[in-house]
Amino acid sequence: MASKYLYIVEHYVPFPQSEYGGIWNVIADNDEECFDLITDADSSDFNVQYYGDLRENITNAQVYKLDEENVVSGIVEEFTT
């Protein structure tokens, strides 16, 4: 089974352009799955114009390899504005 990682992704668009963004704690196999989970979430109203910035922030996120092997991918917790 593939390794899983905990991503702590911070993404904010500063005022005055917006006060949009948040912090996501996501369990994923890789950066691409992390991106998909954030943008595909049922409660997500993530604005498409910020996808490029989000990808960069995922690349720069704090990432921790999980020891457990049977962990399901998904958003563990989020705080968004």
C-alpha positions, 0 to 999 in steps of 0.5 A: 500500500502507498504511503500516506501523508498529512498536509497542512495547507495554508492558503490566503488571498490578502485584503484588499483583493480578498479575505478568501482562504483558509487552512486545510489538514488533509491526508493524501497520497501526494500533492495532486490528490491533496489538491483534488480533495480540497477543490472537490470537497462537497462544501468547497466553494474554492474559486477557480481563479486561485487554483495556481496559488493553491497548487503552489501552497500545497507544494510549500505545505508542511507535510508529514509521513504517516506511520499507519498504512490503512488511513483513508485519504480525505480532509481531516479538518478545515478552517475557511473564510 
